[in-house]
């Protein structure tokens, strides 16, 4: 094999290979050999690629010398991958050939799928209360027209469904704002201990009503960090309120703030904020997906509690904006612990 052909293929910054007119692989760069296997040079291309759409593109390009494109599906051991494959005719001293290059578009495909899932989830979440409202309106206009007791009951349910839609729209707007600002690091300085005390004070009536003991453990010194006060208040409110709602009567929720210390994960001085409850806990199988949009452990109970499935997704994006870290630990019967690490400088 001429050395310059090998050098030519190696210079391509994508997985690439050259296929001769006799349908044998003449050369493959290291990236292609990692993707397709190290022993592919000299083999018939069908034995290395094996995907009909791509095989047809290569055969047709070898025959009529026209460029083609196709997709190649793979798996890197962690996830399914998608490559956009370009097949281009080339003229080499060995004769007519095609250059086949593979562009990894897995991330773009995942974003498209996430967008589709998001639209589908929003449509589903809005359709349920809208269907209920339409049904009750029809009932009030018809069978319940002269039924004051039924009217009162239906109006209460309609009010609850309308509030549910309002919460969903508010959370969607909040998520959109947080995502838009995620790359802009906050510069305002705030006292995190004061923010915690204000949040606990605001949620104390909810804790008393739920028979949950709400307590805090704060350092004696001021803890000042750069942050967006409204967004961090939203994080604290969301996590503490969730703990109160789901841990059950007779339990406790503790908000603990540590003094600034070196955080290996951030490689700088940081503070650690912990929200811990003594509730029933969460099956560890759910933990990796808790911050996904619309992911719920118990759909029915979450809706009854007024949850939209977006709270923890918003929390994750806010913490990312503050260049922090979120860790969730839980086990059935052992409560749940949210640990937030935020940089001090």
C-alpha positions in Angstrom: 0.0 0.0 0.0 1.5 3.3 -1.0 2.6 5.2 2.2 0.9 8.4 1.1 -2.5 6.7 1.0 -2.1 5.7 4.6 -0.9 9.2 5.5 -3.8 10.7 3.6 -6.3 8.7 5.6 -4.5 9.2 8.9 -4.8 13.0 8.4 -8.6 12.9 8.3 -9.8 14.1 11.7 -12.7 11.6 11.7 -12.9 7.8 11.5 -12.1 7.2 7.8 -11.3 4.4 5.4 -10.5 4.0 1.7 -12.3 1.3 -0.3 -11.0 0.2 -3.7 -13.0 -0.6 -6.8 -12.7 -4.3 -6.0 -14.6 -3.6 -2.8 -11.6 -4.3 -0.5 -10.6 -1.9 2.3 -7.3 -0.3 1.2 -6.6 1.8 4.3 -8.2 2.8 7.6 -7.0 5.4 10.1 -6.7 4.6 13.8 -10.1 6.2 14.6 -11.8 3.9 12.1 -10.0 0.9 13.5 -11.1 1.8 17.0 -14.7 2.1 15.7 -14.8 -0.9 13.3 -12.0 -3.2 14.5 -8.2 -3.3 14.0 -8.2 -6.1 11.4 -10.4 -4.5 8.7 -7.7 -3.5 6.2 -7.7 -5.9 3.3 -11.1 -7.3 4.0 -14.2 -6.9 1.9 -16.1 -3.8 3.2 -19.3 -5.8 3.7 -17.7 -7.9 6.5 -16.6 -4.7 8.4 -19.7 -2.5 8.1 -22.7 -4.9 7.8 -25.5 -2.3 7.8 -27.6 -2.4 4.6 -28.2 1.3 4.1 -24.4 2.1 4.3 -23.5 -0.9 2.2 -25.9 0.3 -0.6 -24.4 3.8 -0.5 -20.9 2.5 -0.9 -21.8 0.0 -3.7 -23.7 2.7 -5.6 -20.9 5.3 -5.2 -18.3 2.8 -6.4 -20.5 2.1 -9.5 -21.6 5.6 -10.6 -18.9 7.7 -8.9 -21.6 9.9 -7.2 -21.3 11.1 -3.6 -23.6 9.4 -1.1 -24.5 9.8 2.6 -25.9 7.3 5.1 -26.2 6.6 8.9 -24.2 4.1 10.9 -25.5 2.9 14.2 -23.1 1.6 16.8 -22.5 1.3 20.6 -19.5 2.5 22.5 -20.2 0.2 25.5 -22.0 2.9 27.4 -24.7 4.1 25.0 -26.0 3.7 21.5 -24.1 5.9 19.0 -25.1 7.5 15.6 -22.7 8.4 12.9 -23.4 10.4 9.8 -21.4 8.7 7.1 -20.1 10.6 4.0 -19.1 8.4 0.9 -17.0 10.4 -1.6 -15.4 9.1 -4.8 -11.6 9.7 -5.0 -9.0 9.0 -7.7 -5.8 7.4 -6.4 -2.8 5.8 -8.0 -4.4 2.4 -7.1 -7.4 3.4 -9.3 -10.9 4.5 -8.5 -11.9 4.3 -4.9 -14.2 5.9 -2.3 -13.3 7.7 0.9 -15.8 6.8 3.7 -15.8 9.1 6.8 -17.8 8.8 10.0 -19.0 11.9 11.9 -20.3 11.3 15.4 -23.7 12.9 15.7 -24.8 11.1 18.8 -25.0 14.2 20.9 -27.2 16.0 18.3 -29.5 13.0 18.0 -29.9 12.9 21.8 -30.8 16.6 21.9 -33.4 16.1 19.2 -34.9 13.1 21.1 -34.8 15.1 24.3 -36.8 17.9 22.6 -39.3 15.4 21.3 -39.7 13.9 24.7 -40.0 17.3 26.3 -42.8 18.4 23.9 -44.6 15.0 24.4 -44.4 15.3 28.2 -45.6 18.9 28.3 -48.5 18.0 26.0 -49.4 15.1 28.2 -49.1 17.1 31.4 -51.4 19.9 30.1 -53.8 17.6 28.3 -54.9 15.8 31.5 -56.1 18.9 33.5 -57.5 20.4 30.3 -59.6 17.3 29.6 -60.9 17.4 33.2 -61.8 21.1 32.9 -63.6 20.5 29.6 -65.5 17.6 31.1 -66.6 19.4 34.2 -67.7 22.5 32.2 -69.9 20.3 30.0 -71.3 18.7 33.2 -72.0 22.1 34.7 -73.8 23.2 31.5 -75.8 20.0 31.4 -76.7 17.5 34.1 -75.4 19.6 37.0 -77.0 22.9 35.8 -79.5 22.8 38.7 -77.4 20.9 41.3 -75.8 23.4 43.7 -74.0 20.7 45.7 -72.6 19.1 42.5 -71.6 22.5 41.2 -69.6 23.4 44.3 -67.8 20.1 44.2 -67.0 20.3 40.4 -65.8 24.0 40.8 -63.4 22.9 43.6 -62.0 20.2 41.3 -61.7 22.7 38.4 -59.9 25.2 40.6 -57.4 22.5 41.6 -56.8 21.5 38.0 -56.4 25.2 37.0 -53.8 25.7 39.8 -52.0 22.6 38.6 -51.7 24.0 35.1 -50.6 27.3 36.5 -47.8 25.6 38.5 -46.7 23.6 35.4 -46.5 26.8 33.2 -44.7 28.6 36.0 -42.1 25.8 36.3 -41.7 25.7 32.6 -41.0 29.4 32.5 -38.6 29.1 35.4 -36.8 26.2 33.8 -36.5 28.2 30.5 -35.0 31.2 32.4 -32.6 29.1 34.3 -31.3 27.4 31.2 -30.9 30.7 29.4 -28.7 32.0 32.2 -26.9 28.8 32.9 -23.6 30.0 31.3 -23.7 33.3 33.1 -22.0 33.0 36.5 -23.7 35.0 39.3 -21.6 37.8 40.9 -23.9 39.0 43.7 -22.6 38.2 47.2 -25.1 36.8 49.7 -25.1 35.4 53.2 -26.2 31.8 52.7 -27.1 31.3 56.4 -29.6 34.2 56.3 -31.1 32.8 53.2 -31.6 29.4 54.9 -33.2 31.0 58.0 -35.6 32.9 55.7 -36.5 29.8 53.8 -37.1 27.8 57.0 -39.2 30.5 58.5 -41.4 30.6 55.4 -41.9 26.8 55.3 -42.5 26.4 59.1 -46.3 26.6 58.8 -46.3 23.8 56.1 -44.1 21.7 58.4 -46.4 22.2 61.4 -49.4 21.2 59.3 -47.6 18.1 58.1 -46.4 17.2 61.7 -42.8 17.4 60.5 -40.0 18.8 62.7 -38.0 21.4 60.7 -34.6 22.2 62.2 -31.3 23.7 61.1 -27.6 23.5 62.0 -25.7 26.6 60.9 -22.1 27.8 61.6 -21.5 30.6 64.0 -19.6 32.7 61.3 -21.1 34.4 58.3 -21.0 32.3 55.1 -20.8 34.6 52.1 -20.8 33.2 48.6 -21.4 34.5 45.0 -24.9 33.6 44.0 -28.3 34.5 42.7 -30.4 35.0 45.8 -33.8 34.3 44.1 -32.5 31.1 42.4 -30.8 29.7 45.5 -34.0 30.5 47.5 -35.8 28.5 44.9 -33.4 25.6 45.4 -33.8 25.6 49.1 -37.6 26.0 49.0 -37.9 23.1 46.5 -35.8 20.6 48.4 -37.1 21.5 51.9 -40.7 21.6 50.7 -40.4 18.2 48.9 -38.9 16.7 52.1 -41.8 18.0 54.2 -44.4 16.7 51.7 -43.0 13.3 51.2 -41.3 12.2 54.4 -44.5 11.8 56.4 -45.9 12.7 59.8 -43.6 12.3 62.8 -40.4 12.7 60.8 -37.8 15.5 60.7 -36.1 17.6 58.1 -32.7 19.1 58.9 -30.9 21.8 56.9 -27.2 21.8 57.7 -24.6 24.3 56.5 -20.9 23.7 56.9 -18.1 26.3 57.2 -16.0 27.0 54.0 -13.5 24.2 53.3 -11.5 22.8 50.4 -13.7 20.7 48.1 -11.8 18.2 46.0 -14.6 17.9 43.5 -14.5 21.6 42.8 -10.7 22.0 43.5 -11.4 25.2 45.5 -12.8 26.5 48.7 -16.5 25.7 49.0 -19.4 25.3 51.4 -21.5 22.2 51.8 -25.3 22.5 52.2 -27.2 19.4 53.3 -31.0 18.8 53.3 -31.7 15.5 55.1 -34.9 13.9 56.2 -35.8 10.8 58.2 -38.6 9.8 55.8 -39.2 6.5 54.1 -36.3 7.0 51.6 -36.1 6.4 47.9 -35.2 3.1 46.1 -31.6 3.7 44.8 -32.8 2.5 41.4 -34.5 5.9 41.0 -31.6 8.2 42.1 -29.8 8.6 38.7 -33.0 9.8 37.1 -34.4 12.1 39.8 -33.2 15.3 38.1 -34.7 14.4 34.7 -37.6 16.5 33.5 -41.0 15.0 34.4 -39.4 12.0 36.1 -41.6 10.9 39.0 -41.2 8.0 41.4 -45.0 7.8 42.0 -46.9 9.7 39.3 -50.3 9.6 41.2 -48.9 10.7 44.6 -46.7 13.4 43.0 -49.7 15.0 41.2 -51.8 14.8 44.4 -49.0 16.7 46.2 -49.0 19.4 43.4 -45.7 18.3 41.9 -45.0 19.0 38.2 -41.9 16.8 37.8 -39.7 19.8 37.0 -38.5 20.9 40.4 -35.3 18.8 40.6 -34.5 19.6 37.0 -34.7 23.3 37.9 -32.5 22.7 41.0 -29.9 20.9 38.9 -29.6 23.7 36.4 -29.4 26.4 39.1 -26.6 24.5 40.8 -24.8 24.1 37.5 -25.1 27.9 36.9 -23.4 28.4 40.3 -20.6 25.9 39.3 -21.7 23.7 42.2 -22.3 20.0 42.6 -25.5 18.1 43.6 -25.4 14.7 45.2 -28.4 12.6 46.2 -28.2 9.7 48.6 -31.1 7.5 49.8 -32.2 4.0 50.7 -35.5 2.6 51.6 -36.3 3.1 55.3 -33.2 5.4 55.8 -34.3 8.8 54.6 -32.9 11.0 51.9 -29.9 13.3 51.8 -29.3 16.1 49.3 -25.8 17.5 49.4 -25.0 20.7 47.5 -21.5 22.0 47.2 -21.1 25.7 46.2 -17.8 27.6 45.6 -17.0 30.5 47.9 -15.0 32.6 45.4 
